[in-house]
Amino acid sequence: MPTHAWYVGYAPLDDPQIAVAVFIFNGGEGSLWAAPVACHVMAAYFRAGQYADPVVPAADAGAEGTTEVPETPTVCQSTVFNPTLPQTEAEIAAEEALFEQFQPTPIPVGPGN
């Protein structure tokens, strides 16, 4: 019999601002899939880790002619579910094109259906 992954949580502990319920059909163990998904949802809500606003390095920081982009820390440690946000215009356009391929097709509903 298949198992489903469940996880329910809220944050922050003392004064909750967000509640998240994750259900993954046939997802197996909740701690493997559902908990990391909930962590990423909460991190995105609070703009933490890889979901924080990008930091643009100052032009005069570092050696002349070099601009290093600091590495963005991850807040949700998961080996199986670790999405990254698109950062460049090309990455954003590629992601939007991918999503357009998977738009649901409306099913007409009428008296004969």
N, C-alpha and C positions, 0 to 999 in steps of 0.2 A: 504494500500500500504506500502511495507517495506521501511524503511529508512536506509541509509548507513552512516557510521561514516567516516568523513573526517578530516584531520588536516594537515596543511603545516606550516613548521617553518624553521628557520635557526639560527645558533649560531657561534660565539658570535655576539652580536649586532653591535659592532663597526667595526669588521674585520671578516666577515663570513668565516668559514672554512668548514662548512657542511650545506647542505640543505636536509630536510627530508619531504617527502610526504607520508602520511599514508591513505590508503583507506581500510575500512573493510566492506565487502559486508554484508548487513543486520545487520550492527553493531549498529544501533540505533543512540543515541546521540554521537557526536564526542568527547565531553569533557569527556565522561565516558570511552570510549575505545581507540579511535584514539590518543588523546592527550597524555595519559600515555604511549602508545607504542612509540610515537615520543620522549617523554622524555627519555625513556630507551635506545632508539637507540643513542640519543645524549650523554647520560651519558656514554654509553659503548664506544663511539667514543673518548670522552675526558678522559676515564678511571677515572670516578668520582664515589664516593659513593661505592656501592657494586661491581662496576666494576673496582675499583682501584686494583693495584697489592697487593696481600696479604702481610700483615705485619707479619713478623716472630719475636716473642718476643726474646729478648736477654736472654741467658741462666742464666746470673747472676742477672737479674732483678727480684725483688720480693723475697719471702721467698725461702729458700733452698728446692729444689725438686719440686717446683711448677712453671709452666709456664702458664700464662693467655694469651689468645688470645684476643686482644681488639675487642670490638664490631664494626662492620663495619657500618657506617652510610648509610642510604638510601637517595638519592637525589630526587627521584620521589615519591611523596606522593600519592598513589593510593590504594584504598581499594579493587579494583577488578582485577588489573593487577600488580603483583609485583613478577617478576621472581627472582630466586636466581641462582648464578653460582655454579657449582660443585667445591668443594675445594679439596676433597681427590681423590686418584687414584681409589678407589672403586666407588665413585659417578660419576667420569668421565667415567669409563667403563660401568656403568649402563645406563648413558645417551646415550652413543654411541650405545649400544645394542638396546635401545628404538628407536633411529633414524633409525637403520638398518631395523626394522620392518615396517617402513613407507616409504621405498624407492618406488618411482613410478615404475610400470611395463611398460617397453617399449611396444608401440603398433606398430606392423609391418605395414608399409605403402608400398603398392605395387599397381600395375595396377588394381588389382581386388577389392581394398578397396574403 
